[in-house]
């Protein structure tokens, strides 16, 4: 089924992206403003990346630091005779299955600057794109942070870090 051209244009607009955004947290004016920044970042990303993020990620506003984690939702499939695999979603009739949903947690309480927030959003989305299979697996943190910054730069954003020395020898859960 082909999408209507006007609907496609709306989907690619800030309003369409904002409408498709999955987010959790207090519904404050600041969270709404941050969701608008997330939508702005998503609009600048390649369409396939944006679609993947909108389909698979929940953005969480909290007091934790920016990070990517995986959450599993359980779903009971009652329909008989249904058996299919789509991405990480496994559906078998009559079974409780775990459906992974990645989430990105933001703590923007330490900055009021939109530019810093925008670069952080792009950086965390880059982590998600670079490690979609198991974002909780440990990797050398300095290399993972640099890779995420490099991908965000490729998309037209500024890096989050000037140096990766503080991460040397540490491991990232990303």
FILO-457465 format. One line per 4 residues: number of its first residue (from 1); their letters; for each residue x, y, z of N, C-alpha, C. Coordinates in nm, 3 decimals, m for minus. Example, Ala and Ser with C-alpha at 12.3 -4.5 7.8 and 13.67 -1.06 7.14 Angstrom:
% residues 2
1> as> 1.319:m0.569:0.780:1.230:m0.450:0.780:1.320:m0.330:0.780; 1.285:m0.225:0.708:1.367:m0.106:0.714:1.290:0.003:0.787
This chain:
% residues 174
1> xxxx> 0.084:m0.117:0.000:0.000:0.000:0.000:0.089:0.125:0.000; 0.071:0.211:m0.096:0.151:0.332:m0.108:0.096:0.441:m0.017; 0.190:0.515:0.043:0.150:0.625:0.130:0.115:0.745:0.045; 0.018:0.819:0.091:m0.020:0.945:0.029:0.097:1.043:0.043
5> xxxx> 0.124:1.120:m0.063:0.237:1.213:m0.064:0.227:1.317:0.049; 0.108:1.368:0.073:0.088:1.466:0.180:0.116:1.403:0.316; 0.073:1.277:0.333:0.098:1.208:0.460:0.248:1.188:0.479; 0.318:1.150:0.374:0.464:1.133:0.381:0.532:1.263:0.419
9> xxxx> 0.488:1.374:0.360:0.545:1.504:0.394:0.519:1.537:0.541; 0.398:1.508:0.587:0.366:1.532:0.727:0.452:1.445:0.818; 0.469:1.316:0.781:0.552:1.224:0.860:0.694:1.276:0.877; 0.747:1.343:0.774:0.883:1.396:0.775:0.892:1.533:0.841
13> xxxx> 0.778:1.591:0.874:0.777:1.724:0.937:0.804:1.709:1.087; 0.839:1.821:1.151:0.859:1.820:1.297:0.733:1.771:1.367; 0.616:1.815:1.322:0.490:1.775:1.384:0.468:1.624:1.371; 0.495:1.569:1.253:0.479:1.426:1.231:0.575:1.344:1.314
17> xxxx> 0.699:1.388:1.319:0.800:1.318:1.399:0.763:1.326:1.547; 0.725:1.446:1.593:0.685:1.466:1.732:0.567:1.375:1.767; 0.472:1.362:1.677:0.355:1.276:1.698:0.394:1.129:1.709; 0.499:1.088:1.639:0.543:0.948:1.639:0.641:0.916:1.751
21> xxxx> 0.686:1.018:1.821:0.788:1.003:1.924:0.733:0.929:2.045; 0.805:0.828:2.090:0.770:0.755:2.212:0.854:0.811:2.325; 0.790:0.873:2.423:0.867:0.927:2.535:0.794:0.903:2.666; 0.873:0.902:2.773:0.820:0.882:2.908:0.884:0.987:2.997
25> xxxx> 0.816:1.017:3.104:0.868:1.112:3.202:0.757:1.205:3.243; 0.792:1.297:3.330:0.693:1.396:3.372:0.652:1.477:3.250; 0.527:1.513:3.246:0.481:1.595:3.135:0.490:1.740:3.180; 0.610:1.793:3.169:0.634:1.932:3.205:0.660:2.009:3.077
29> xxxx> 0.657:2.139:3.089:0.689:2.222:2.972:0.830:2.193:2.924; 0.921:2.169:3.018:1.061:2.140:2.982:1.072:2.007:2.907; 0.997:1.905:2.951:0.999:1.776:2.880:0.943:1.792:2.739; 0.836:1.867:2.725:0.778:1.892:2.592:0.880:1.964:2.503
33> xxxx> 0.948:2.061:2.562:1.052:2.135:2.489:1.165:2.041:2.446; 1.205:1.952:2.536:1.311:1.856:2.504:1.264:1.757:2.397; 1.136:1.719:2.400:1.083:1.632:2.295:1.087:1.703:2.159; 1.064:1.834:2.160:1.076:1.911:2.035:1.221:1.908:1.984
37> xxxx> 1.317:1.916:2.075:1.458:1.907:2.035:1.490:1.769:1.978; 1.435:1.665:2.041:1.454:1.528:1.990:1.397:1.519:1.849; 1.278:1.574:1.828:1.216:1.572:1.695:1.302:1.647:1.593; 1.362:1.759:1.634:1.451:1.834:1.544:1.572:1.751:1.505
41> xxxx> 1.629:1.680:1.602:1.744:1.594:1.573:1.702:1.483:1.477; 1.591:1.418:1.507:1.542:1.308:1.422:1.516:1.355:1.280; 1.467:1.476:1.264:1.439:1.528:1.131:1.567:1.542:1.049; 1.680:1.570:1.113:1.807:1.586:1.043:1.874:1.453:1.006
45> xxxx> 1.830:1.345:1.069:1.892:1.214:1.046:1.846:1.154:0.914; 1.925:1.061:0.860:1.877:0.989:0.741:1.742:0.922:0.773; 1.655:0.920:0.674:1.516:0.871:0.694:1.512:0.730:0.753; 1.597:0.639:0.706:1.595:0.502:0.758:1.634:0.498:0.905
49> xxxx> 1.731:0.582:0.943:1.772:0.590:1.083:1.656:0.644:1.167; 1.594:0.753:1.120:1.482:0.813:1.191:1.369:0.712:1.210; 1.334:0.640:1.104:1.225:0.542:1.113:1.257:0.432:1.213; 1.381:0.385:1.214:1.424:0.281:1.308:1.413:0.331:1.452
53> xxxx> 1.461:0.452:1.475:1.455:0.510:1.610:1.311:0.529:1.655; 1.227:0.583:1.569:1.086:0.605:1.605:1.014:0.473:1.633; 1.053:0.368:1.566:0.988:0.238:1.582:1.040:0.163:1.707; 1.169:0.179:1.738:1.230:0.092:1.837:1.274:0.158:1.968
57> xxxx> 1.268:0.290:1.977:1.324:0.357:2.094:1.218:0.435:2.171; 1.230:0.431:2.302:1.152:0.515:2.391:1.249:0.614:2.454; 1.218:0.742:2.449:1.301:0.845:2.512:1.245:0.872:2.652; 1.334:0.869:2.750:1.293:0.886:2.889:1.358:1.011:2.946
61> xxxx> 1.276:1.097:3.006:1.326:1.216:3.073:1.332:1.185:3.222; 1.453:1.195:3.280:1.470:1.161:3.419:1.591:1.233:3.475; 1.631:1.196:3.595:1.750:1.257:3.655:1.874:1.171:3.633; 1.862:1.059:3.562:1.978:0.976:3.531:2.056:1.038:3.417
65> xxxx> 2.179:0.994:3.397:2.261:1.048:3.287:2.216:0.987:3.155; 2.248:1.054:3.045:2.214:1.006:2.911:2.277:0.870:2.886; 2.198:0.775:2.845:2.248:0.641:2.821:2.148:0.565:2.733; 2.190:0.451:2.682:2.102:0.364:2.604:2.092:0.231:2.678
69> xxxx> 1.973:0.183:2.699:1.952:0.054:2.764:1.841:m0.020:2.690; 1.822:m0.145:2.724:1.716:m0.224:2.660:1.615:m0.268:2.767; 1.490:m0.258:2.733:1.381:m0.294:2.820:1.297:m0.399:2.746; 1.246:m0.497:2.817:1.164:m0.600:2.754:1.020:m0.586:2.800
73> xxxx> 0.930:m0.579:2.703:0.788:m0.579:2.731:0.737:m0.720:2.706; 0.643:m0.764:2.788:0.587:m0.896:2.765:0.453:m0.883:2.695; 0.429:m0.980:2.607:0.308:m0.978:2.528:0.256:m1.122:2.517; 0.129:m1.141:2.543:0.069:m1.274:2.529:m0.003:m1.280:2.397
77> xxxx> 0.030:m1.380:2.318:m0.031:m1.398:2.186:m0.137:m1.507:2.198; m0.261:m1.470:2.175:m0.372:m1.564:2.190:m0.412:m1.630:2.059; m0.389:m1.560:1.950:m0.433:m1.610:1.820:m0.365:m1.743:1.787; m0.441:m1.844:1.750:m0.383:m1.974:1.721:m0.327:m1.979:1.579
81> xxxx> m0.225:m2.055:1.563:m0.167:m2.076:1.430:m0.077:m1.963:1.383; m0.054:m1.862:1.464:0.033:m1.751:1.424:0.175:m1.778:1.471; 0.267:m1.770:1.381:0.407:m1.786:1.418:0.491:m1.706:1.320; 0.556:m1.604:1.368:0.640:m1.524:1.280:0.749:m1.455:1.360
85> xxxx> 0.853:m1.416:1.292:0.962:m1.344:1.353:0.982:m1.215:1.274; 0.977:m1.103:1.342:1.000:m0.974:1.277:1.101:m0.899:1.360; 1.223:m0.887:1.311:1.328:m0.821:1.387:1.354:m0.899:1.514; 1.349:m0.833:1.628:1.369:m0.899:1.756:1.240:m0.951:1.815
89> xxxx> 1.128:m0.922:1.750:0.998:m0.963:1.803:0.968:m1.106:1.757; 0.947:m1.193:1.853:0.914:m1.332:1.823:0.770:m1.355:1.868; 0.688:m1.397:1.776:0.548:m1.420:1.809:0.515:m1.567:1.786; 0.468:m1.632:1.890:0.420:m1.770:1.878:0.285:m1.774:1.948
93> xxxx> 0.188:m1.835:1.887:0.055:m1.835:1.944:0.052:m1.905:2.079; m0.020:m1.843:2.175:m0.038:m1.904:2.306:0.080:m1.889:2.399; 0.179:m1.810:2.365:0.297:m1.795:2.450:0.317:m1.651:2.493; 0.375:m1.635:2.610:0.417:m1.505:2.657:0.557:m1.482:2.601
97> xxxx> 0.575:m1.378:2.527:0.706:m1.353:2.467:0.760:m1.218:2.514; 0.891:m1.206:2.512:0.956:m1.081:2.547:0.986:m1.003:2.420; 0.945:m0.879:2.418:0.968:m0.793:2.303:1.063:m0.683:2.348; 1.184:m0.679:2.292:1.279:m0.577:2.337:1.242:m0.438:2.286
101> xxxx> 1.258:m0.339:2.370:1.241:m0.199:2.334:1.360:m0.126:2.393; 1.435:m0.058:2.311:1.547:0.019:2.361:1.497:0.152:2.411; 1.564:0.204:2.513:1.527:0.336:2.558:1.651:0.420:2.582; 1.637:0.548:2.560:1.744:0.643:2.580:1.700:0.735:2.692
105> xxxx> 1.784:0.742:2.795:1.752:0.822:2.913:1.829:0.954:2.906; 1.759:1.064:2.928:1.822:1.195:2.928:1.803:1.265:3.062; 1.911:1.325:3.109:1.905:1.415:3.223:1.955:1.550:3.172; 1.863:1.636:3.142:1.901:1.768:3.092:1.899:1.873:3.202
109> xxxx> 1.892:1.831:3.327:1.887:1.927:3.436:2.020:2.002:3.452; 2.128:1.945:3.399:2.259:2.008:3.415:2.289:2.110:3.304; 2.206:2.118:3.203:2.230:2.215:3.096:2.100:2.277:3.049; 2.107:2.403:3.017:1.991:2.472:2.962:2.014:2.503:2.814
113> xxxx> 2.136:2.478:2.765:2.170:2.513:2.628:2.112:2.411:2.530; 2.031:2.460:2.436:1.971:2.372:2.336:2.077:2.302:2.252; 2.184:2.372:2.216:2.288:2.312:2.132:2.351:2.190:2.201; 2.377:2.201:2.331:2.434:2.089:2.406:2.336:1.972:2.408
117> xxxx> 2.209:2.002:2.431:2.106:1.898:2.433:2.096:1.828:2.297; 2.095:1.907:2.190:2.083:1.852:2.055:2.200:1.759:2.023; 2.321:1.799:2.058:2.438:1.715:2.032:2.435:1.588:2.117; 2.385:1.598:2.240:2.372:1.481:2.327:2.268:1.384:2.270
121> xxxx> 2.157:1.435:2.223:2.052:1.351:2.163:2.110:1.274:2.044; 2.179:1.345:1.954:2.238:1.280:1.837:2.341:1.175:1.879; 2.422:1.207:1.979:2.524:1.115:2.030:2.461:0.986:2.083; 2.354:0.999:2.162:2.289:0.880:2.219:2.216:0.798:2.111
125> xxxx> 2.159:0.865:2.014:2.098:0.792:1.901:2.207:0.717:1.825; 2.325:0.778:1.810:2.437:0.711:1.743:2.476:0.584:1.818; 2.477:0.590:1.953:2.505:0.469:2.031:2.404:0.360:1.998; 2.277:0.396:1.990:2.172:0.300:1.958:2.195:0.237:1.820
129> xxxx> 2.225:0.319:1.721:2.246:0.271:1.585:2.370:0.182:1.576; 2.475:0.217:1.648:2.600:0.141:1.643:2.592:0.008:1.716; 2.504:m0.005:1.811:2.495:m0.125:1.893:2.353:m0.176:1.905; 2.281:m0.196:1.796:2.139:m0.230:1.808:2.109:m0.369:1.865
133> xxxx> 2.202:m0.462:1.854:2.171:m0.599:1.897:2.176:m0.616:2.048; 2.274:m0.556:2.115:2.286:m0.571:2.260:2.347:m0.447:2.321; 2.267:m0.342:2.342:2.322:m0.218:2.395:2.373:m0.229:2.538; 2.341:m0.338:2.608:2.385:m0.353:2.746:2.520:m0.423:2.757
137> xxxx> 2.573:m0.475:2.647:2.701:m0.543:2.645:2.814:m0.444:2.672; 2.915:m0.484:2.747:3.025:m0.394:2.780:3.128:m0.387:2.669; 3.173:m0.266:2.640:3.275:m0.237:2.540:3.369:m0.133:2.598; 3.493:m0.123:2.548:3.581:m0.016:2.595:3.513:0.120:2.575
141> xxxx> 3.496:0.193:2.683:3.417:0.316:2.680:3.476:0.423:2.589; 3.607:0.438:2.590:3.666:0.545:2.508:3.638:0.524:2.360; 3.647:0.400:2.314:3.621:0.371:2.173:3.474:0.388:2.138; 3.385:0.346:2.228:3.242:0.358:2.203:3.198:0.505:2.199
145> xxxx> 3.252:0.585:2.289:3.216:0.727:2.290:3.266:0.798:2.164; 3.387:0.764:2.121:3.442:0.825:2.000:3.361:0.782:1.877; 3.325:0.654:1.869:3.243:0.606:1.756:3.109:0.680:1.750; 3.046:0.698:1.865:2.918:0.767:1.869:2.934:0.913:1.826
149> xxxx> 3.039:0.978:1.874:3.065:1.117:1.833:3.093:1.125:1.683; 3.169:1.029:1.631:3.202:1.029:1.488:3.077:1.014:1.402; 2.986:0.925:1.443:2.863:0.907:1.366:2.775:1.032:1.375; 2.766:1.089:1.494:2.687:1.212:1.510:2.746:1.325:1.424
153> xxxx> 2.878:1.332:1.417:2.942:1.434:1.331:2.908:1.410:1.185; 2.904:1.284:1.144:2.868:1.248:1.006:2.726:1.298:0.973; 2.639:1.299:1.074:2.502:1.346:1.056:2.491:1.498:1.065; 2.602:1.565:1.097:2.601:1.711:1.102:2.594:1.773:1.240
157> xxxx> 2.620:1.694:1.343:2.617:1.745:1.480:2.759:1.759:1.535; 2.773:1.831:1.642:2.904:1.850:1.706:2.929:1.736:1.804; 3.056:1.699:1.825:3.086:1.592:1.921:3.052:1.634:2.064; 3.023:1.537:2.147:2.993:1.565:2.288:3.122:1.581:2.370
161> xxxx> 3.230:1.520:2.323:3.354:1.520:2.400:3.470:1.575:2.320; 3.556:1.651:2.388:3.679:1.701:2.325:3.790:1.598:2.339; 3.782:1.518:2.445:3.882:1.415:2.472:3.811:1.292:2.527; 3.869:1.176:2.503:3.810:1.051:2.550:3.897:0.988:2.659
165> xxxx> 3.996:1.063:2.708:4.090:1.013:2.810:4.018:0.968:2.936; 3.915:1.041:2.977:3.844:1.008:3.101:3.775:0.871:3.093; 3.756:0.821:2.972:3.691:0.691:2.952:3.793:0.577:2.941; 3.921:0.610:2.922:4.025:0.510:2.898:4.026:0.407:3.009
169> xxxx> 4.024:0.281:2.971:4.029:0.172:3.068:3.894:0.138:3.128; 3.794:0.221:3.103:3.660:0.194:3.154:3.578:0.119:3.052; 3.466:0.066:3.096:3.378:m0.006:3.003:3.241:0.057:3.004; 3.187:0.062:2.885:3.057:0.121:2.865:2.953:0.011:2.855
173> xx> 2.835:0.037:2.912:2.725:m0.058:2.899:2.648:m0.033:2.771; 2.713:0.027:2.675:2.648:0.062:2.549:2.701:m0.028:2.441
